[in-house]
């Protein structure tokens, strides 16, 4: 009996941990093949590939992001392979099981919850006696009747084989994200999250975990993303793992979900002292800073402690932080969410993700949806359309904010410019992103694509249209950000250069003859006039750049600055900029 385990990933770089866990457990007894696709692949291409592979059983791992596309694949598969047995599993189909069996008539079985043992026993029954009433944790059809068997006890994790040792995965380890679990379960009870349903946390053996990680690194893994719901729930365990990863990373990057308000000071101190810059990334779910909201959804969170942790990590300069917010939680209206956004943005995360509440099957909030007058999408991703305190009109506005937040802040295309705008020209970060998002949609820009230059010219148009003060300073910062956003000397710019060709040549000659007038760092580069012409850009800014970057007001930054940006002069391949005040403060240039 040939078995194919398949899933539709969100992107090519993603890999499915679930189907590898199933294969690892059952491959000793069954011929199992993995087949991964993406939700962007044409349905007929997926069906054709599965058809040509040939199988007696095909299993699909289902999530909110792939369920509807998976259903399309299944419905065509059953027409061209009517004898094939279709099995579904995964969090999206593990709740409201009868609904799925009734809706998806082409599905033969659903594996509910943790799947390794259930899937293996189900394959055994399919191949032998077909006595499915012996299989705990499965739903099946008996004539026109749908049978949902009782759940199966949780597996002993140390009896499960490793899903990370397949030879066929090795060629792609360096090109894709490796998902890795050191534990299962979550200690918290947040009513919007599926993880709250499983009580308790179980751990895999730490020595096996370390051996698997070394195997992956040895074979070229570049990014390992831990899927543990709270990686730092046990202090000693987290500290041991952080130390191990620091000692053995060899350039591999590790991403974790942590709960910031329970992070122990000694762990933070260890990371600040020992973690190499760039190898760790922390994802922190803040969701809301509105205490009544958090209490209602059973989310225990101390924002003061959380802020302390995030700030200390940021001060170390070692670890990028990705903070999550959820718009639409109970009691969270537009104004309280504005406060939540500004509270979290003030912490300065490298990324701030604004998500919208999804009424996931099986969660407490979905069960209690009527209490808060929630309306939401009937099919996945079940995103809310409104509530008693957040109407659809407010959701639409927040969607606009989210759009420019992603394009500008999270993409880090204009860090200096945005910092200045939010500190000097707008009441708050929320107000800047909201006003810009509203303007963006008003211009119809959400309907068309954009190149890098467009992002700068559109921000400029928005700021000029609203009559923003100190545009000369803002445009100067935008020029700096544009130059720093290139790996090589840019071939085109979106503004008219202020330097005449003769002046430009004069500055280049002087900089090559007297590099000490810029800085000792620049002097150490010892660039010739020819190298400067090839690898450098120059611009005159009508203000004192360093004073503005230090937080000074435009009034306190009178003067002019020569901006020099040099490319391809260090191992990181990142541009380096230098400044020289001109006019009254200038040295003899």
C-alpha positions as CSV (number, residue, x, y, z in Angstrom):
1,X,0.0,0.0,0.0
2,X,1.5,3.3,-1.1
3,X,0.8,6.4,1.1
4,X,1.4,10.0,0.2
5,X,1.5,12.6,2.9
6,X,0.9,16.1,1.5
7,X,0.3,19.7,2.5
8,X,0.0,23.1,0.9
9,X,2.5,25.4,2.5
10,X,2.0,29.2,2.6
11,X,5.4,29.7,0.7
12,X,8.0,27.5,-0.9
13,X,10.5,28.3,1.8
14,X,8.2,26.8,4.5
15,X,8.4,23.1,5.4
16,X,5.8,20.9,7.0
17,X,6.8,19.5,10.4
18,X,3.5,17.6,10.8
19,X,3.8,15.3,7.8
20,X,7.4,14.5,8.7
21,X,6.4,13.5,12.2
22,X,3.8,11.1,10.6
23,X,6.3,9.6,8.2
24,X,8.9,9.2,10.8
25,X,6.5,7.2,13.0
26,X,5.0,5.0,10.3
27,X,7.7,4.5,7.6
28,X,9.0,1.3,9.1
29,X,5.7,-0.4,8.3
30,X,4.4,1.5,5.2
31,X,5.7,2.9,1.9
32,X,5.3,6.7,2.6
33,X,6.2,9.6,0.3
34,X,6.1,13.3,1.1
35,X,4.6,15.8,-1.4
36,X,4.7,19.5,-0.5
37,X,3.1,22.3,-2.5
38,X,2.1,25.9,-1.9
39,X,-1.2,27.6,-1.8
40,X,-0.1,29.6,-4.9
41,X,0.4,26.5,-7.0
42,X,-2.4,25.9,-9.6
43,X,-4.8,23.2,-8.4
44,X,-4.5,21.2,-11.5
45,X,-0.7,21.1,-11.2
46,X,-1.0,19.7,-7.7
47,X,-3.6,17.1,-8.8
48,X,-1.6,16.1,-11.8
49,X,1.5,15.5,-9.7
50,X,-0.3,13.5,-7.1
51,X,-2.0,11.4,-9.8
52,X,1.3,10.6,-11.5
53,X,2.9,9.6,-8.2
54,X,0.1,7.1,-7.7
55,X,-1.1,6.2,-4.2
56,X,-3.7,4.1,-2.3
57,X,-3.9,6.6,0.5
58,X,-3.3,10.4,0.4
59,X,-3.2,12.4,3.7
60,X,-3.4,16.2,3.9
61,X,-2.2,18.4,6.8
62,X,-4.8,21.2,7.1
63,X,-4.6,24.7,8.5
64,X,-6.6,27.9,8.2
65,X,-4.2,29.2,5.5
66,X,-4.6,26.1,3.2
67,X,-7.9,24.4,3.9
68,X,-9.9,26.0,1.1
69,X,-7.3,25.2,-1.5
70,X,-6.8,21.7,-0.1
71,X,-10.6,21.1,-0.6
72,X,-10.3,22.0,-4.3
73,X,-7.5,19.6,-4.7
74,X,-9.4,16.8,-2.9
75,X,-12.6,17.2,-4.9
76,X,-10.7,16.9,-8.2
77,X,-8.5,14.0,-6.9
78,X,-11.6,11.9,-6.1
79,X,-12.9,12.3,-9.7
80,X,-9.7,11.1,-11.3
81,X,-8.7,8.6,-8.5
82,X,-12.1,7.5,-7.1
83,X,-10.5,4.5,-5.2
84,X,-7.9,6.5,-3.3
85,X,-8.5,7.0,0.4
86,X,-8.4,10.6,1.6
87,X,-7.3,11.4,5.1
88,X,-7.3,14.9,6.7
89,X,-5.5,16.0,9.8
90,X,-4.3,19.1,11.5
91,X,-5.7,21.9,13.7
92,X,-8.2,23.1,11.2
93,X,-10.1,19.9,11.0
94,X,-9.6,18.6,14.6
95,X,-12.6,20.7,15.8
96,X,-16.2,20.6,14.6
97,X,-15.3,17.2,13.1
98,X,-18.8,16.3,12.1
99,X,-19.1,19.6,10.2
100,X,-16.1,18.7,8.1
101,X,-17.2,15.2,7.4
102,X,-20.6,16.4,6.3
103,X,-19.2,19.2,4.2
104,X,-16.4,17.2,2.6
105,X,-18.1,14.1,1.2
106,X,-14.9,13.2,-0.6
107,X,-12.9,12.8,2.6
108,X,-12.8,9.3,4.0
109,X,-11.2,9.9,7.4
110,X,-10.1,12.7,9.7
111,X,-7.4,12.2,12.3
112,X,-8.2,14.3,15.3
113,X,-5.4,16.0,17.4
114,X,-2.0,14.5,17.8
115,X,-1.6,12.2,14.9
116,X,1.4,9.8,15.0
117,X,-0.2,6.8,16.7
118,X,-3.7,7.4,15.3
119,X,-2.4,7.7,11.7
120,X,-0.3,4.5,12.0
121,X,-3.2,2.5,13.5
122,X,-5.6,3.8,10.8
123,X,-3.2,2.8,8.0
124,X,-3.0,-0.6,9.5
125,X,-6.8,-1.0,9.5
126,X,-7.1,0.3,6.0
127,X,-4.6,-2.3,4.8
128,X,-6.0,-5.2,6.8
129,X,-9.4,-5.6,8.5
130,X,-11.0,-2.1,8.1
131,X,-12.3,-2.2,11.7
132,X,-12.1,1.5,12.2
133,X,-14.1,1.4,15.5
134,X,-10.8,0.2,17.1
135,X,-9.0,3.4,16.1
136,X,-9.2,6.1,18.8
137,X,-8.9,9.7,17.6
138,X,-10.4,9.2,14.1
139,X,-13.6,10.1,12.3
140,X,-14.8,7.8,9.5
141,X,-17.9,6.9,7.5
142,X,-20.0,3.8,8.0
143,X,-22.4,3.8,5.1
144,X,-24.2,7.2,5.5
145,X,-23.3,7.5,9.1
146,X,-20.4,9.6,10.4
147,X,-18.6,8.0,13.4
148,X,-16.3,10.1,15.6
149,X,-14.3,8.0,17.9
150,X,-13.1,9.1,21.4
151,X,-9.8,10.9,21.6
152,X,-6.5,9.2,22.1
153,X,-4.3,9.8,25.2
154,X,-1.3,12.0,24.6
155,X,1.7,10.3,23.3
156,X,5.0,9.8,25.2
157,X,7.1,12.2,23.3
158,X,10.3,10.3,23.9
159,X,8.8,7.3,22.1
160,X,8.4,9.3,18.9
161,X,11.1,9.1,16.3
162,X,12.9,12.2,15.0
163,X,11.2,13.9,12.0
164,X,14.5,15.6,11.1
165,X,16.6,12.8,9.7
166,X,15.3,12.3,6.1
167,X,18.0,12.2,3.5
168,X,15.8,13.7,0.9
169,X,15.5,16.9,3.0
170,X,19.2,17.6,3.1
171,X,19.7,19.3,-0.3
172,X,17.1,22.0,0.6
173,X,17.9,22.6,4.3
174,X,19.8,25.8,3.6
175,X,17.1,27.1,1.3
176,X,14.0,26.6,3.6
177,X,12.8,27.3,7.1
178,X,13.2,24.3,9.4
179,X,10.4,24.0,11.9
180,X,11.4,22.4,15.2
181,X,9.5,21.5,18.4
182,X,11.1,20.9,21.7
183,X,7.8,20.6,23.5
184,X,4.1,20.4,22.9
185,X,1.3,22.2,24.7
186,X,0.9,25.6,26.3
187,X,0.7,26.6,30.0
188,X,-1.8,29.5,29.2
189,X,-5.5,29.7,28.5
190,X,-5.9,32.6,26.0
191,X,-9.4,32.2,24.6
192,X,-8.6,33.2,21.1
193,X,-5.9,30.6,20.7
194,X,-6.1,26.9,19.9
195,X,-3.1,26.2,22.1
196,X,-5.2,26.9,25.1
197,X,-7.2,23.7,24.6
198,X,-4.3,21.4,25.4
199,X,-3.6,21.5,29.1
200,X,0.0,21.1,30.2
201,X,3.4,21.1,28.5
202,X,5.3,18.0,27.5
203,X,9.0,18.0,26.5
204,X,11.1,16.0,24.2
205,X,14.3,14.6,25.6
206,X,16.8,17.5,25.6
207,X,19.7,15.4,24.5
208,X,17.8,14.1,21.5
209,X,16.8,17.7,20.7
210,X,20.4,18.8,20.8
211,X,21.5,15.9,18.6
212,X,18.8,16.8,16.0
213,X,19.8,20.4,16.0
214,X,23.4,19.5,15.4
215,X,22.4,17.2,12.6
216,X,20.5,20.0,10.9
217,X,23.3,22.5,11.3
218,X,25.9,20.0,10.1
219,X,23.8,19.5,7.0
220,X,23.4,23.1,6.1
221,X,20.3,24.5,7.9
222,X,20.4,28.3,8.0
223,X,17.1,29.1,9.8
224,X,15.5,27.0,12.5
225,X,12.1,28.2,13.8
226,X,11.0,26.7,17.1
227,X,7.2,26.2,17.2
228,X,7.0,25.8,21.0
229,X,4.2,28.0,22.2
230,X,6.3,29.4,25.1
231,X,10.0,28.5,24.7
232,X,11.0,30.1,28.0
233,X,8.4,28.6,30.3
234,X,11.1,26.6,32.2
235,X,14.0,28.8,33.1
236,X,16.7,26.1,33.4
237,X,15.6,24.5,30.2
238,X,15.6,27.7,28.2
239,X,19.0,28.7,29.6
240,X,20.5,25.3,28.8
241,X,19.2,25.5,25.2
242,X,20.3,29.1,24.7
243,X,23.8,28.2,25.9
244,X,23.9,25.2,23.6
245,X,22.8,27.2,20.5
246,X,25.3,30.0,21.2
247,X,28.1,27.4,21.4
248,X,27.1,25.5,18.3
249,X,25.2,27.9,15.9
250,X,27.9,28.2,13.2
251,X,25.9,31.0,11.5
252,X,22.5,29.3,11.8
253,X,19.7,31.7,13.0
254,X,17.1,30.6,15.5
255,X,13.6,32.0,16.0
256,X,11.5,31.5,19.2
257,X,8.1,32.4,20.6
258,X,8.7,33.7,24.1
259,X,6.5,35.1,26.8
260,X,8.3,38.3,27.8
261,X,6.8,39.0,31.2
262,X,8.1,35.7,32.6
263,X,11.6,36.0,31.2
264,X,14.0,35.7,34.2
265,X,16.6,38.5,34.7
266,X,19.4,35.9,34.8
267,X,18.4,34.6,31.4
268,X,18.3,38.2,30.0
269,X,21.7,38.9,31.5
270,X,23.2,35.7,30.0
271,X,21.9,36.6,26.5
272,X,23.1,40.2,26.7
273,X,26.6,39.0,27.6
274,X,27.0,35.9,25.4
275,X,24.6,35.9,22.5
276,X,26.3,36.8,19.2
277,X,24.4,39.5,17.3
278,X,21.8,38.3,14.8
279,X,21.5,34.5,15.6
280,X,18.4,34.8,17.8
281,X,15.0,36.3,16.9
282,X,12.2,36.6,19.5
283,X,8.6,36.6,18.6
284,X,6.5,38.1,21.5
285,X,2.7,38.1,21.5
286,X,1.5,41.2,23.2
287,X,-1.9,41.3,21.6
288,X,-3.4,44.0,23.8
289,X,-2.4,46.3,26.6
290,X,-6.0,46.8,27.7
291,X,-6.3,45.2,31.1
292,X,-10.1,44.5,30.9
293,X,-9.6,42.8,27.6
294,X,-6.7,40.6,28.8
295,X,-8.7,39.6,31.9
296,X,-11.8,38.7,29.8
297,X,-9.8,36.4,27.4
298,X,-7.9,34.8,30.3
299,X,-4.6,36.2,29.2
300,X,-2.3,36.8,32.1
301,X,0.1,39.5,31.2
302,X,2.2,42.0,33.1
303,X,2.9,44.8,30.6
304,X,5.4,46.5,33.0
305,X,7.5,43.3,33.2
306,X,7.0,42.7,29.4
307,X,8.2,46.2,28.7
308,X,11.3,45.7,30.9
309,X,12.2,42.5,29.1
310,X,11.7,44.0,25.6
311,X,13.7,47.1,26.5
312,X,16.6,45.1,28.0
313,X,16.8,42.9,24.9
314,X,16.8,45.9,22.6
315,X,19.5,47.6,24.7
316,X,21.7,44.6,24.2
317,X,21.6,45.1,20.4
318,X,21.9,41.3,20.0
319,X,18.4,40.1,19.2
320,X,15.7,41.3,16.8
321,X,12.2,41.3,18.3
322,X,8.9,40.8,16.5
323,X,5.9,41.9,18.5
324,X,2.3,40.9,17.7
325,X,-0.9,42.7,18.2
326,X,-4.5,41.5,17.7
327,X,-7.2,44.0,16.7
328,X,-10.8,43.1,17.6
329,X,-10.5,41.4,21.0
330,X,-13.4,41.9,23.3
331,X,-13.7,45.3,24.9
332,X,-11.0,46.7,22.5
333,X,-12.5,49.5,20.5
334,X,-10.7,51.8,18.1
335,X,-9.5,54.2,20.8
336,X,-8.2,51.6,23.2
337,X,-6.5,49.8,20.3
338,X,-4.8,53.1,19.4
339,X,-3.4,53.1,22.9
340,X,-2.3,49.5,22.6
341,X,-0.5,50.2,19.4
342,X,1.3,53.3,20.7
343,X,2.2,51.4,24.0
344,X,3.9,48.7,22.0
345,X,5.4,50.8,19.3
346,X,7.1,52.9,22.0
347,X,9.1,49.7,22.8
348,X,10.8,50.0,19.4
349,X,10.4,46.5,18.1
350,X,12.2,45.7,14.8
351,X,8.8,44.4,13.6
352,X,5.3,45.1,14.8
353,X,2.7,42.8,13.3
354,X,-0.9,44.0,13.4
355,X,-3.2,41.0,13.0
356,X,-7.0,40.8,13.2
357,X,-8.9,38.5,15.5
358,X,-9.7,35.1,13.9
359,X,-12.5,33.0,15.4
360,X,-10.8,29.7,15.2
361,X,-12.8,26.5,15.5
362,X,-12.6,25.1,19.0
363,X,-11.6,28.3,20.8
364,X,-13.5,29.9,23.7
365,X,-14.1,33.1,21.9
366,X,-15.7,31.4,18.9
367,X,-18.0,29.6,21.3
368,X,-18.9,32.9,23.0
369,X,-19.0,35.0,19.8
370,X,-22.7,36.0,20.3
371,X,-21.9,37.6,23.7
372,X,-19.8,40.3,21.9
373,X,-22.0,40.5,18.8
374,X,-19.1,39.2,16.6
375,X,-19.6,38.7,12.9
376,X,-16.9,36.9,11.0
377,X,-16.0,35.1,7.8
378,X,-17.9,31.8,7.4
379,X,-14.8,30.0,5.9
380,X,-11.1,30.2,6.9
381,X,-9.4,32.3,8.0
382,X,-12.6,33.2,10.0
383,X,-11.5,36.8,10.4
384,X,-13.9,39.1,12.3
385,X,-16.0,41.6,10.4
386,X,-17.2,43.5,13.4
387,X,-18.1,43.4,17.1
388,X,-20.2,45.3,19.6
389,X,-17.4,47.9,20.0
390,X,-15.4,47.6,16.7
391,X,-17.6,48.1,13.7
392,X,-16.5,47.1,10.2
393,X,-15.8,50.7,9.3
394,X,-13.1,50.8,12.0
395,X,-11.7,47.5,10.9
396,X,-11.3,48.9,7.3
397,X,-9.4,51.9,8.7
398,X,-7.1,49.6,10.7
399,X,-6.4,47.5,7.5
400,X,-5.2,50.7,5.8
401,X,-2.8,51.4,8.8
402,X,-1.6,47.8,8.6
403,X,-0.8,48.1,4.9
404,X,1.6,51.1,5.3
405,X,3.0,49.7,8.6
406,X,4.2,46.6,6.6
407,X,5.5,48.6,3.7
408,X,7.4,51.2,5.6
409,X,8.2,50.2,9.2
410,X,8.5,46.4,9.1
411,X,10.4,46.6,5.8
412,X,12.9,49.1,7.3
413,X,13.1,51.2,4.2
414,X,13.0,54.6,6.0
415,X,13.9,54.2,9.7
416,X,15.5,57.6,10.1
417,X,12.6,59.4,8.4
418,X,9.9,57.6,10.3
419,X,11.5,58.1,13.6
420,X,11.7,61.9,12.9
421,X,8.1,62.1,11.7
422,X,6.7,60.3,14.7
423,X,8.7,62.3,17.2
424,X,8.5,65.7,15.6
425,X,5.6,66.0,13.2
426,X,2.8,63.6,14.4
427,X,0.9,63.2,17.6
428,X,1.8,59.5,17.8
429,X,3.0,56.6,15.6
430,X,-0.6,55.4,15.3
431,X,-1.8,58.7,14.0
432,X,1.0,58.8,11.4
433,X,0.3,55.3,10.1
434,X,-3.4,55.9,10.1
435,X,-3.3,59.2,8.3
436,X,-0.9,57.9,5.7
437,X,-2.9,54.7,5.3
438,X,-6.1,56.7,4.7
439,X,-4.3,58.9,2.1
440,X,-2.8,55.8,0.4
441,X,-6.2,54.3,-0.2
442,X,-7.7,57.7,-1.2
443,X,-5.1,57.9,-4.0
444,X,-6.0,54.4,-5.2
445,X,-2.4,53.2,-4.6
446,X,-3.6,49.9,-3.0
447,X,-4.8,48.9,-6.5
448,X,-1.4,49.2,-8.2
449,X,2.1,47.9,-7.6
450,X,5.1,49.9,-6.6
451,X,8.9,50.1,-6.9
452,X,11.2,51.3,-4.2
453,X,11.3,54.8,-5.6
454,X,7.5,54.9,-5.5
455,X,7.5,54.4,-1.7
456,X,9.5,57.6,-1.3
457,X,7.6,59.7,-3.7
458,X,4.3,58.6,-2.3
459,X,5.4,59.5,1.3
460,X,6.6,62.8,0.0
461,X,3.2,63.5,-1.8
462,X,1.3,62.7,1.4
463,X,3.5,64.9,3.6
464,X,3.3,67.8,1.2
465,X,-0.4,67.5,0.6
466,X,-1.1,67.8,4.4
467,X,1.2,70.8,4.6
468,X,3.8,69.2,6.8
469,X,6.4,71.6,8.2
470,X,10.2,71.2,7.8
471,X,10.0,69.3,4.5
472,X,13.6,70.2,3.8
473,X,14.7,68.2,6.9
474,X,12.3,65.3,6.0
475,X,13.5,65.1,2.4
476,X,17.1,65.1,3.6
477,X,16.4,62.1,5.9
478,X,14.5,60.4,3.1
479,X,17.6,60.8,0.9
480,X,19.8,59.3,3.6
481,X,17.4,56.3,4.0
482,X,17.3,55.8,0.2
483,X,21.0,55.7,-0.1
484,X,21.3,53.3,2.9
485,X,18.7,51.0,1.4
486,X,21.0,49.9,-1.5
487,X,23.7,47.3,-1.5
488,X,25.4,48.9,-4.5
489,X,25.6,52.6,-5.5
490,X,22.1,53.4,-6.8
491,X,21.8,54.0,-10.5
492,X,18.8,56.3,-10.2
493,X,17.3,58.7,-7.6
494,X,13.9,60.2,-7.2
495,X,14.9,63.8,-6.6
496,X,17.1,66.4,-8.4
497,X,20.6,66.5,-7.1
498,X,21.7,69.6,-5.4
499,X,25.4,69.4,-6.5
500,X,26.7,70.7,-9.8
501,X,29.0,68.3,-11.6
502,X,32.0,70.6,-11.0
503,X,31.2,70.9,-7.3
504,X,30.8,67.1,-7.0
505,X,34.2,66.5,-8.6
506,X,35.8,69.1,-6.3
507,X,34.4,67.4,-3.2
508,X,35.5,64.0,-4.4
509,X,39.0,65.2,-5.0
510,X,39.2,66.9,-1.6
511,X,37.9,63.8,0.2
512,X,40.5,61.6,-1.5
513,X,43.3,64.0,-0.6
514,X,42.2,64.8,3.0
515,X,40.2,61.8,4.4
516,X,41.1,62.8,7.9
517,X,38.7,65.7,7.7
518,X,35.8,63.3,7.7
519,X,36.8,60.8,10.4
520,X,39.4,58.3,11.4
521,X,37.1,55.5,10.3
522,X,36.8,57.0,6.8
523,X,40.6,57.7,6.8
524,X,41.3,54.0,7.4
525,X,39.4,53.2,4.2
526,X,42.0,55.2,2.1
527,X,39.7,55.5,-0.9
528,X,41.2,57.0,-4.0
529,X,39.5,59.5,-6.2
530,X,38.7,56.8,-8.7
531,X,37.3,54.5,-6.0
532,X,35.1,57.3,-4.6
533,X,33.7,58.0,-8.1
534,X,32.8,54.3,-8.4
535,X,31.6,53.5,-4.9
536,X,30.4,56.7,-3.3
537,X,27.4,59.2,-3.5
538,X,27.4,62.8,-2.3
539,X,24.6,65.1,-1.4
540,X,24.3,68.5,0.3
541,X,21.6,68.6,3.1
542,X,20.3,72.0,4.2
543,X,20.5,71.2,7.9
544,X,22.9,69.7,10.5
545,X,22.2,66.0,10.0
546,X,23.8,64.7,13.1
547,X,21.9,67.0,15.4
548,X,18.6,65.9,13.9
549,X,19.5,62.2,14.2
550,X,20.3,62.8,17.8
551,X,16.7,64.0,18.3
552,X,17.3,67.8,17.9
553,X,14.6,70.0,16.5
554,X,15.0,71.6,13.0
555,X,15.5,75.0,14.7
556,X,18.4,73.6,16.6
557,X,20.0,72.1,13.5
558,X,20.6,75.1,11.3
559,X,23.5,74.8,8.9
560,X,24.4,72.5,6.0
561,X,25.8,68.9,5.9
562,X,27.9,67.1,3.3
563,X,26.6,63.6,3.2
564,X,28.9,60.9,1.9
565,X,27.7,57.3,1.5
566,X,30.2,54.6,0.5
567,X,29.3,51.1,-0.8
568,X,31.0,47.7,-0.9
569,X,33.7,48.5,1.7
570,X,33.0,45.9,4.4
571,X,32.3,42.2,4.9
572,X,28.6,42.8,5.6
573,X,28.2,44.6,2.2
574,X,26.2,47.3,4.0
575,X,26.8,51.0,3.0
576,X,28.5,53.3,5.4
577,X,27.7,57.0,5.7
578,X,29.8,59.9,6.9
579,X,28.9,63.6,7.4
580,X,30.8,66.8,7.4
581,X,29.1,70.1,8.6
582,X,29.4,72.9,6.0
583,X,29.3,76.7,6.5
584,X,30.1,78.1,9.9
585,X,31.0,74.8,11.5
586,X,32.9,73.4,8.5
587,X,36.5,72.4,8.5
588,X,38.6,73.5,5.6
589,X,37.1,71.5,2.8
